[in-house]
Amino acid sequence: MPADLTRPDAVDAASYLLTNDSVDRYRRTVREGIERVADRIRRTEQPFSGITPGSLARQIGEIDLDRPLHDLTAALDELEEVYLRDAVYFHHPRYLAHLNCPVVIPALVAEAILSAVNSSLDTWDQSAGGTLIERHLIAWTARRLGFGDTADGVFTSGGTQSNLQALLLAREEALGGAGDDAGRQHLLPRLRILASEASHFSVRKSATLLGLAADAVRTVATDAKRRMRPDALARELRRCRRHGDRVMAVVATAGTTDYGTIDPLPAIADVCASEQTWLHVDAAYGCGLLVSPTRRHLLDGIERANSVTVDYHKSFFQPVSSSAVVVRDGSVLRHVTYHADYLNPVRAAEQDIPNQVDKSLQTTRRFDALKLWLTLRVMGPETLGRLFDQVVDLASKAWELLAHDPRFEVVAPSQLSTLVFRYVPPDGPGRKLIDDANLYARDALAASGEGMVAATTVNGEHYLKFTLLNPTTTLDDIAYVLDLLAEHAHRYVCERLPDGCGAGPHVDDSPPTTRRPDEP
């Protein structure tokens, strides 16, 4: 019989393992953990507690990991204090900050399954059905992208890894005609990547990891809507050629992190085709359009890309991690294939044994594909697409709200679900405090826990940002957060002006009187 875990002196280390003898304990303990999370989510009234890093660090630092509690209930009680109480809850409708989404329940069921079975998706003899499920999902995604039968890909940890792998493949294709190592070393410093001003920072990070020159990433100008300009791209390609540089890849973005804009993919694809240049599309954010019943056309042209990044854990409402890199020509994945006799010997490939490690930068890898699989089998793609459409529709309404609110100015409308805006003090000396007022308002809002927004810069000035990925968020939630931000920013300005705000609205230190959207 398994040891009684309530008696520390009787604990058998093996009894903690999930085996056929411990399934009853597994049911009880997992259920207890799930109940804690469910109860916490049920009781959550705001997205964040407002705790500071220093106070939480002290609390966690005092825990002696060498003295176990030998009791799950006690450990969960402790976890309430150091994690669950102060976690940032993305499911809350006033979490409006980053590209974090609430997650669908079928994916959570899959998460429990894949964690318990613990398949490793590197080789067939460790994953079997998991390997084929992942391959089937990649083929499904490729069809949604408009790729043909030669397409392939692999799940990754996220958009940064997907972008890195895509650019690695592009680098190797560019170096393919360089000959021996000497030729490669001669060409490597001349390789360039062209990306817009609004592209993700992981493009530059990837260039560094790939050993490219410090100035390898060249910025292509954008239009008034923050989209890459095809004419500027063509000019930059010609300029690189005149200077003896080789453009190994152009990175277009389908859903920029700040502005939610989509580069003009058909025109960019035309330019890349004319120059025979690898086109990578970073659709980490905009990939939800692949299942949208109404907006799929916004991704027209993506089928002409050589590689695409998709982040299911953004606009497919999946738990982290769930991402993939997909290539139009699967043969280019050979550039990440390395064989180890103990794991994936050459003879396995010759026997057509499907080892996913042959396609991946990772070796040991979770069966994250199961989350998307179970989601699609339970909900279907159009249901996911309707959820994404809801947040895009909400962003359009929020734009109208901001555009007609004299307290704020808002940057260009988003094609997806982000909004960049800032509080603007009334005319007068308070205008000089605009940057600091917005930074303060964001911090004060987070400290209150009432809501969370992100921040960015536009032309060197500080702005705030909504990222809407929760279909349960309402326009009332957004209006409530805007009122809080305006009150915090206005108070900041008034407290720093010699004569206060003069005839402006009276502001004191009492809590905001703005009514919550869930109040009658």
SVG drawing of the C-alpha trace seen along z (x, -y; Angstrom):
<svg xmlns="http://www.w3.org/2000/svg" viewBox="-28 -80 66 82">
<polyline fill="none" stroke="black" stroke-width="0.4" points="0.0,0.0 1.2,-3.6 2.7,-5.4 0.5,-7.7 1.7,-11.1 0.3,-12.7 3.1,-11.1 6.5,-12.7 8.4,-9.8 6.6,-7.3 6.9,-9.0 8.2,-6.8 9.8,-8.9 8.4,-6.7 4.9,-7.3 5.0,-10.8 5.3,-9.4 2.3,-9.1 2.0,-5.3 -0.8,-2.8 -0.7,-2.5 -1.1,-6.3 -3.9,-7.3 -6.4,-7.8 -4.0,-10.2 -3.4,-11.9 -7.2,-12.5 -7.5,-13.9 -4.5,-16.2 -5.0,-17.6 -8.7,-18.2 -7.6,-20.1 -5.2,-22.2 -7.9,-22.9 -10.4,-23.9 -7.9,-26.4 -7.5,-28.1 -11.2,-27.9 -12.1,-29.5 -9.5,-32.2 -10.8,-33.1 -14.3,-33.1 -13.4,-35.6 -11.1,-37.8 -12.5,-41.3 -9.6,-43.1 -6.8,-42.0 -3.9,-42.6 -3.3,-43.1 -0.9,-46.0 1.8,-44.4 5.4,-45.7 8.3,-43.6 10.2,-44.3 7.6,-43.1 6.8,-39.9 10.5,-39.2 11.0,-39.3 8.1,-37.0 9.2,-34.4 12.8,-34.8 12.0,-33.8 10.7,-30.3 13.2,-27.6 13.2,-25.2 15.2,-22.7 12.4,-22.2 9.4,-20.6 5.9,-20.9 5.0,-17.2 1.4,-18.3 -0.3,-19.4 -2.9,-21.5 -0.3,-23.4 1.8,-23.9 -1.3,-25.2 -2.1,-27.5 1.4,-28.9 1.0,-29.2 -2.0,-31.3 0.1,-33.8 3.1,-33.9 1.5,-33.4 -2.3,-33.0 -3.2,-36.1 -0.9,-38.4 -0.9,-36.8 -1.9,-39.0 -5.2,-37.6 -5.6,-37.9 -9.2,-36.7 -10.3,-39.8 -12.1,-42.3 -10.0,-45.3 -6.7,-43.6 -5.9,-45.7 -2.1,-45.6 -0.2,-43.1 -0.8,-40.4 -2.1,-38.0 -5.4,-36.3 -8.0,-34.5 -7.8,-30.8 -10.4,-28.4 -11.4,-25.5 -10.7,-22.7 -7.1,-23.8 -6.9,-23.7 -8.1,-20.1 -5.4,-19.3 -2.8,-21.0 -3.7,-18.6 -3.5,-15.7 -0.2,-16.5 1.4,-17.3 0.5,-14.0 1.4,-11.8 4.5,-14.0 5.2,-13.1 8.4,-14.5 7.9,-15.6 11.4,-15.1 11.2,-11.5 8.5,-9.1 9.5,-6.5 8.7,-9.1 5.5,-10.5 3.8,-8.4 0.3,-9.9 1.6,-13.2 4.0,-13.5 1.2,-12.8 -1.2,-15.2 1.4,-18.0 2.1,-17.3 -1.6,-17.3 -2.0,-20.7 0.9,-22.1 -0.7,-20.9 -4.0,-22.5 -2.3,-25.8 -0.4,-25.7 -3.7,-25.2 -5.2,-28.2 -2.2,-30.2 -2.7,-29.2 0.5,-27.1 0.6,-24.0 1.4,-20.4 5.1,-21.0 4.6,-23.2 5.8,-22.1 6.7,-23.5 7.0,-22.8 5.6,-24.0 7.8,-26.4 7.9,-28.1 6.7,-31.4 7.0,-34.1 10.6,-34.9 11.7,-31.4 9.6,-31.1 11.2,-34.3 14.7,-33.1 14.2,-29.8 12.7,-31.4 15.6,-33.8 18.1,-30.9 16.6,-29.2 16.7,-32.3 20.4,-32.8 21.3,-29.3 19.5,-29.7 21.4,-32.9 24.7,-31.3 23.9,-28.2 25.9,-29.4 28.9,-30.7 30.8,-27.4 33.2,-26.4 33.6,-27.9 35.8,-30.7 33.1,-31.7 30.5,-31.7 32.6,-33.8 33.2,-36.3 29.5,-36.6 28.1,-36.5 29.1,-40.1 27.3,-41.4 24.0,-39.7 21.1,-42.1 17.5,-41.9 15.0,-44.5 12.1,-45.2 9.8,-48.1 10.1,-50.5 7.2,-48.7 8.6,-45.2 9.1,-43.1 12.4,-43.4 13.0,-39.7 14.1,-40.4 17.2,-42.3 17.7,-39.8 17.7,-37.0 20.3,-38.8 22.6,-39.0 22.1,-35.3 22.7,-34.4 26.1,-36.1 25.2,-38.9 26.8,-42.3 25.7,-44.9 24.0,-46.9 22.5,-43.9 18.9,-44.9 17.9,-47.8 14.8,-49.8 12.3,-50.4 10.1,-53.5 6.4,-53.2 3.3,-55.2 1.0,-57.2 -0.7,-54.0 2.6,-52.5 2.7,-50.0 5.8,-49.1 6.0,-51.1 6.7,-48.9 8.4,-51.7 10.8,-52.3 11.4,-48.6 12.3,-48.5 14.7,-51.4 16.4,-49.8 16.9,-46.5 18.5,-48.5 20.7,-50.4 21.9,-47.2 22.7,-45.7 24.7,-48.9 26.7,-48.6 27.5,-44.9 25.2,-43.7 23.0,-40.7 19.4,-40.9 18.8,-37.5 15.2,-38.2 12.5,-40.8 10.3,-40.7 6.8,-41.9 4.4,-42.1 0.8,-41.0 -0.2,-42.7 2.4,-45.0 2.7,-44.8 1.9,-48.5 -0.4,-49.5 -2.0,-46.2 -1.3,-47.1 -0.7,-44.7 1.9,-45.5 0.7,-45.5 1.6,-41.9 0.7,-41.6 2.8,-44.6 5.7,-43.5 5.5,-40.0 5.8,-41.5 9.0,-43.4 10.5,-40.3 9.6,-38.1 11.2,-40.6 14.4,-40.5 14.2,-36.8 14.4,-37.6 13.1,-35.5 9.9,-36.9 9.1,-36.2 5.7,-37.3 5.5,-37.7 1.9,-37.0 2.3,-36.2 -0.6,-38.6 -2.6,-38.6 -2.8,-34.9 -6.3,-34.9 -7.5,-36.3 -6.8,-32.8 -10.0,-31.6 -12.0,-34.9 -15.3,-34.5 -15.2,-38.2 -11.6,-39.4 -9.5,-36.7 -8.9,-39.0 -6.6,-41.2 -4.0,-38.4 -4.2,-38.2 -0.7,-37.8 0.6,-35.8 0.4,-32.7 3.4,-34.1 5.7,-34.2 8.5,-31.8 7.9,-31.5 5.3,-32.6 5.2,-32.9 1.9,-32.1 1.2,-32.4 -1.8,-30.4 -1.3,-31.6 -2.3,-35.1 -5.3,-35.2 -6.3,-31.6 -6.9,-31.9 -4.4,-29.1 -2.3,-28.8 1.3,-29.6 3.2,-28.1 1.5,-27.4 3.3,-28.8 4.6,-27.6 6.8,-28.4 5.5,-27.3 7.4,-27.3 6.1,-27.1 8.8,-24.7 9.4,-22.1 12.8,-21.0 14.4,-24.1 13.9,-22.6 17.0,-20.5 19.0,-23.4 18.1,-22.5 18.5,-18.8 21.3,-17.1 21.5,-13.4 22.5,-11.7 22.9,-8.0 21.2,-7.7 18.2,-9.7 17.5,-10.2 20.1,-8.3 20.3,-8.7 18.7,-5.3 15.5,-6.6 15.1,-9.2 15.9,-6.6 13.1,-4.5 10.7,-7.5 10.3,-7.5 8.8,-10.8 11.1,-12.5 10.1,-16.1 13.6,-16.9 14.7,-16.9 12.7,-20.1 13.1,-21.9 15.7,-24.1 14.6,-22.3 15.2,-18.7 13.0,-17.8 9.7,-19.6 6.3,-19.5 3.2,-18.3 1.8,-21.8 0.0,-21.0 -2.6,-19.0 -4.1,-22.2 -4.9,-23.5 -6.0,-20.0 -8.6,-19.6 -9.8,-23.2 -10.5,-22.7 -12.1,-19.3 -14.5,-20.8 -15.1,-24.3 -14.1,-24.4 -12.1,-27.2 -15.0,-29.5 -15.9,-29.8 -12.3,-30.9 -12.5,-33.3 -15.7,-34.8 -14.0,-35.4 -11.2,-37.2 -13.6,-39.2 -15.3,-40.4 -12.1,-42.0 -11.4,-43.6 -14.9,-45.1 -14.4,-46.3 -11.2,-48.1 -13.1,-50.0 -15.6,-51.1 -12.9,-52.0 -11.2,-54.1 -14.4,-56.1 -14.7,-56.6 -11.1,-57.9 -11.4,-60.0 -14.3,-61.9 -12.9,-62.3 -11.1,-65.7 -9.0,-64.3 -7.1,-62.0 -5.4,-61.9 -5.3,-58.6 -2.9,-57.5 -4.0,-55.8 -6.9,-53.2 -5.8,-49.6 -6.6,-46.9 -6.6,-44.5 -7.2,-45.2 -4.6,-47.6 -5.0,-51.3 -2.1,-53.8 -3.2,-56.9 -2.3,-59.4 -3.8,-61.7 -3.4,-65.4 -3.5,-68.1 -5.5,-71.2 -3.7,-74.0 -1.2,-75.8 1.9,-74.9 0.6,-71.4 1.4,-70.4 5.0,-70.2 4.2,-67.4 2.4,-65.3 5.0,-62.5 5.4,-62.1 1.7,-62.3 1.0,-59.4 3.8,-57.3 2.5,-58.1 -1.1,-57.3 -0.1,-53.9 1.9,-53.1 -0.9,-54.4 -3.5,-52.3 -1.4,-49.1 -0.7,-49.9 -4.5,-50.1 -5.0,-46.8 -8.2,-48.2 -6.9,-47.8 -3.8,-47.3 -2.6,-49.0 0.7,-49.0 3.0,-51.8 5.1,-52.6 6.7,-55.6 5.7,-57.5 8.3,-59.7 10.2,-59.7 7.1,-60.7 5.4,-58.4 2.0,-57.0 -0.4,-54.4 -1.7,-51.3 -4.7,-49.1 -4.3,-45.6 -7.8,-44.0 -7.8,-40.3 -10.6,-39.5 -14.0,-39.0 -15.8,-39.6 -14.3,-43.1 -17.0,-45.7 -16.9,-49.4 -18.0,-50.2 -14.8,-48.5 -12.7,-50.6 -14.5,-53.8 -14.0,-53.0 -10.2,-52.5 -10.0,-55.7 -11.7,-57.6 -9.2,-56.2 -6.2,-57.1 -7.5,-60.6 -8.0,-61.1 -4.5,-59.8 -2.9,-61.9 -4.8,-65.0 -4.0,-64.7 -0.3,-64.3 -0.3,-67.5 -2.2,-69.5 0.1,-68.5 3.1,-69.8 1.9,-73.1 2.6,-76.2 -1.1,-77.2 -2.5,-73.7 -5.0,-73.4 -6.5,-76.8 -10.1,-76.8 -9.8,-73.2 -11.8,-70.4 -11.1,-69.9 -9.0,-66.9 -8.2,-65.5 -6.6,-62.4 -9.8,-60.5 -10.4,-57.3 -11.8,-57.7 -15.6,-58.0 -15.9,-56.5 -18.5,-53.8 -17.3,-50.3 -18.9,-48.7 -20.3,-45.8 -22.0,-48.2 -25.7,-49.0"/>
</svg>
